[in-house]
Amino acid sequence: MAHGSSKGFRAYVNKVFEIERALAGLSDGRREPTVPMAAIVTTWLWAFMRRLPSTEQVGQMLTDRRWRRRLGLRDADGGSADTAARALDELVVEEINALCLAVFFIARRAGLLDGGPFGQRCVLVDLNELFTSESVHCDHCQVREKRVVRNGREEVVNEYYHQAVALVWVGGDMAWPIGWELLAPGEGELPAALRLLDRLLPALRQSVDLVMGDGLYCCRPFFERVVRFSINGLAISSGQTEMDEEIELLKRSGPGRVTTAKVEVWEYESEAWAKDVGTKLRVVHYERCYAAKAYRHERSQLRIVTTAPAEMVPAGQGWQLGRSRWKIENGTFNIFTRDYSLTHNYHHSTTAIAALLVFRSLAYVLTWAYRRYATARSKAAPSSLLRWFNDVMVEDWVRYLDAADVVPSPSG
């Protein structure tokens, strides 16, 4: 197929990322396992590539005679949906996190990651709610009450859920997840986010220019953390700091500067947090001067707080940079979480959930990388991702598996 194939896809990700070799190196905590861990996690990854909706279908894929020949599995090796689910519980979270980071660095070296807003190397940190359930839960779940109507009567029931903070590279037409951190029961977003930054920023200090966050991150701990690792931070103002009082005084002193984008700008450097953060913070307030169509839901004001100097984030560009944070968040985080219900992992351990988040993220970015590679050489490639996916990962997948009967070795 001119614009890609399942065989070409598998060959590409193993040549560029050595992904199945990396999966084979994950530790196996099971006792006397029958099915090799490498075969199980490889099946999980390709199940996510194919967007299979349930553990049962992953189990069916694991027992498919043709796929087993592709993996080099024998009949005596066994395999089932329950085996696939239980194996995730025995992975090591630190190794899974290291795999996610390693794939990101391979993509950087391969030139697959485009620059972020205004050419900056940007990452975004934010919270994601993974799924909810009234029955499936574990000791590490968060819980809240909700009202439901059953048989005409209103009841209050417990709803169990997990949340995770993600750090994502933002640039070009896609987002690339670098790492995830699950929240503990009763824990807020910020402690988990700081834990994630402490884990990842030491390795990223040569690869990232700017860490962006929403109003929750407009606080001393966030800016202190990024400055500690010689990276700049940018947060949407919470509206509740000393700096907000100072910028309001500046606004009352006179009109701001109107940019060519018809946005009025006030800017100043604040020393309010300099002692705690280790540097002054730039505060920039924007007010839209042009009329916007109602259906666009454009905000009329924006205030950002950043450690980035003016030559990195000019005041006139901050309006677009700050607004792009919402576009990035709304357009990409849902891909990793809300359009795929993780309740199918009925073993429901935090290790398994962390593994599924990483595998799902890898499936997304590897699919994107191969599609860009395959379609770049084709003049007749489908412009629609859905159509391309149907051609390569639905229709051609059947041909790929059927060919295993002709080529018995696990040829990729």
Backbone hydrogen bonds, N-H to C=O, Kabsch-Sander energy under -0.5 kcal/mol:
donor,donor_aa,acceptor,acceptor_aa,energy
4,G,1,M,-1.6
9,F,5,S,-2.5
10,R,6,S,-2.4
11,A,7,K,-2.3
12,Y,8,G,-2.5
13,V,9,F,-2.3
14,N,10,R,-1.5
15,K,11,A,-1.9
16,V,12,Y,-2.9
17,F,13,V,-1.2
19,I,13,V,-1.3
22,A,18,E,-2.1
23,L,19,I,-2.4
24,A,20,E,-2.0
25,G,21,R,-0.8
25,G,22,A,-0.7
26,L,23,L,-1.6
29,G,27,S,-0.6
29,G,90,E,-1.1
32,E,30,R,-0.6
40,I,36,P,-1.5
41,V,37,M,-2.7
42,T,38,A,-1.8
43,T,39,A,-1.8
44,W,40,I,-2.4
45,L,41,V,-2.4
46,W,42,T,-2.3
47,A,43,T,-2.1
48,F,44,W,-2.1
49,M,45,L,-2.1
50,R,46,W,-1.8
51,R,48,F,-0.9
52,L,47,A,-2.5
58,V,54,S,-1.5
59,G,55,T,-2.6
60,Q,56,E,-2.1
61,M,57,Q,-2.0
62,L,58,V,-2.2
63,T,59,G,-1.5
64,D,60,Q,-0.7
64,D,61,M,-0.7
68,R,64,D,-2.6
69,R,65,R,-1.5
70,R,66,R,-1.6
71,L,67,W,-1.8
72,G,68,R,-1.2
73,L,68,R,-2.7
77,D,74,R,-1.2
78,G,75,D,-1.3
84,A,80,S,-2.3
85,A,81,A,-2.2
86,R,82,D,-2.9
87,A,83,T,-2.0
88,L,84,A,-0.8
88,L,85,A,-0.6
89,D,85,A,-0.7
89,D,86,R,-0.7
90,E,86,R,-0.6
90,E,87,A,-1.2
91,L,88,L,-1.3
93,V,91,L,-0.6
95,E,92,V,-0.6
96,I,92,V,-2.0
97,N,93,V,-2.7
98,A,94,E,-2.0
99,L,95,E,-2.0
100,C,96,I,-2.0
101,L,97,N,-2.0
102,A,98,A,-2.5
103,V,99,L,-2.3
104,F,100,C,-1.4
105,F,101,L,-2.0
106,I,102,A,-2.0
107,A,103,V,-2.2
108,R,104,F,-2.1
109,R,105,F,-2.5
110,A,106,I,-2.2
111,G,108,R,-1.2
112,L,107,A,-2.5
113,L,107,A,-0.6
114,D,112,L,-0.6
116,G,120,Q,-2.6
119,G,116,G,-2.0
120,Q,117,P,-1.6
122,C,120,Q,-1.2
122,C,170,V,-0.6
123,V,210,L,-2.3
124,L,168,V,-2.7
125,V,212,M,-2.4
126,D,166,A,-1.6
128,N,164,A,-2.2
130,L,128,N,-0.6
130,L,162,H,-2.3
131,F,162,H,-0.6
133,S,160,Y,-2.1
137,H,135,S,-0.6
141,C,138,C,-1.5
142,Q,161,Y,-2.8
144,R,159,E,-1.9
146,K,157,V,-2.4
148,V,155,E,-2.8
150,R,148,V,-0.6
150,R,153,R,-3.2
153,R,150,R,-1.9
155,E,148,V,-3.6
157,V,146,K,-2.7
157,V,155,E,-0.6
159,E,144,R,-3.4
160,Y,133,S,-3.5
161,Y,142,Q,-2.2
162,H,131,F,-0.8
164,A,128,N,-2.6
165,V,181,E,-3.0
166,A,126,D,-2.4
167,L,179,G,-2.3
168,V,124,L,-2.5
168,V,166,A,-0.5
169,W,176,W,-3.2
170,V,122,C,-2.2
171,G,169,W,-0.5
171,G,174,M,-1.3
172,G,115,G,-1.0
174,M,171,G,-1.4
176,W,169,W,-2.4
178,I,167,L,-3.1
179,G,167,L,-1.3
181,E,165,V,-2.0
183,L,163,Q,-2.4
187,E,184,A,-2.3
192,A,188,G,-1.1
193,A,189,E,-2.5
194,L,190,L,-2.8
195,R,191,P,-1.9
196,L,192,A,-2.2
197,L,193,A,-2.7
198,D,194,L,-2.5
199,R,195,R,-1.5
200,L,196,L,-2.1
201,L,197,L,-2.5
203,A,200,L,-0.9
204,L,200,L,-1.2
205,R,201,L,-1.1
207,S,204,L,-2.3
208,V,204,L,-1.4
209,D,121,R,-2.8
210,L,121,R,-1.9
211,V,232,N,-2.3
212,M,123,V,-2.8
212,M,210,L,-0.5
213,G,234,L,-1.9
217,Y,214,D,-1.5
218,C,215,G,-1.4
219,C,217,Y,-2.1
223,F,219,C,-1.7
224,E,220,R,-3.0
225,R,221,P,-1.9
226,V,222,F,-2.1
227,V,223,F,-2.2
228,R,224,E,-1.9
229,F,225,R,-1.0
230,S,227,V,-2.0
231,I,226,V,-2.5
232,N,209,D,-1.8
234,L,211,V,-2.6
235,A,305,V,-2.7
236,I,213,G,-1.3
237,S,303,R,-3.1
244,D,241,T,-0.6
245,E,241,T,-1.2
246,E,242,E,-1.9
247,I,243,M,-2.3
248,E,244,D,-1.7
249,L,245,E,-1.6
250,L,246,E,-2.0
251,K,247,I,-2.3
252,R,248,E,-1.9
253,S,249,L,-1.0
254,G,250,L,-0.5
254,G,251,K,-1.0
257,R,265,V,-2.5
259,T,257,R,-0.6
259,T,263,V,-2.6
262,K,259,T,-1.8
264,E,287,E,-2.8
265,V,257,R,-2.8
266,W,285,H,-2.2
268,Y,283,V,-1.9
270,S,281,L,-3.3
274,A,271,E,-0.9
277,V,273,W,-3.1
278,G,274,A,-2.4
281,L,270,S,-2.1
282,R,306,T,-3.1
283,V,268,Y,-2.8
284,V,304,I,-2.3
285,H,266,W,-2.9
286,Y,302,L,-3.5
287,E,264,E,-1.9
288,R,300,S,-3.1
289,C,262,K,-2.4
290,Y,262,K,-0.6
296,R,293,K,-1.5
297,H,294,A,-1.5
298,E,293,K,-0.5
302,L,286,Y,-2.1
304,I,284,V,-2.4
305,V,235,A,-2.7
306,T,282,R,-2.4
307,T,233,G,-2.1
308,A,233,G,-0.7
312,M,309,P,-1.1
313,V,309,P,-2.5
317,Q,314,P,-1.2
318,G,314,P,-1.3
319,W,315,A,-0.6
321,L,317,Q,-2.4
322,G,318,G,-3.2
323,R,319,W,-1.9
324,S,320,Q,-2.1
325,R,321,L,-0.8
325,R,322,G,-0.6
326,W,322,G,-0.6
326,W,323,R,-0.7
327,K,323,R,-1.3
328,I,324,S,-2.9
329,E,325,R,-2.5
330,N,326,W,-3.0
331,G,327,K,-2.0
332,T,328,I,-1.5
333,F,329,E,-1.6
334,N,329,E,-0.5
335,I,332,T,-1.0
336,F,332,T,-0.9
336,F,333,F,-0.7
337,T,333,F,-1.2
339,D,334,N,-1.6
340,Y,337,T,-1.5
342,L,340,Y,-0.5
344,H,341,S,-1.0
345,N,342,L,-1.9
346,Y,344,H,-1.8
348,H,345,N,-1.3
353,I,349,S,-2.3
354,A,350,T,-2.5
355,A,351,T,-2.3
356,L,352,A,-2.6
357,L,353,I,-2.3
358,V,354,A,-2.1
359,F,355,A,-3.0
360,R,356,L,-2.6
361,S,357,L,-2.3
362,L,358,V,-2.9
363,A,359,F,-2.6
364,Y,360,R,-2.1
365,V,361,S,-2.5
366,L,362,L,-2.7
367,T,363,A,-1.9
368,W,364,Y,-2.2
369,A,365,V,-2.6
370,Y,366,L,-2.6
371,R,367,T,-2.5
372,R,368,W,-2.3
373,Y,369,A,-2.0
374,A,370,Y,-3.4
375,T,371,R,-2.7
376,A,372,R,-1.1
377,R,374,A,-0.7
378,S,375,T,-1.3
388,W,384,S,-2.3
389,F,385,L,-2.9
390,N,386,L,-2.3
391,D,387,R,-2.2
392,V,388,W,-2.6
393,M,389,F,-2.6
394,V,389,F,-0.7
394,V,390,N,-0.7
395,E,390,N,-2.8
396,D,391,D,-1.7
398,V,394,V,-0.9
398,V,395,E,-0.6
399,R,395,E,-1.1
400,Y,396,D,-2.5
401,L,397,W,-2.4
402,D,398,V,-2.6
403,A,399,R,-1.9
404,A,401,L,-1.6
405,D,402,D,-1.5
406,V,403,A,-1.0
407,V,403,A,-2.5
411,S,409,S,-2.2
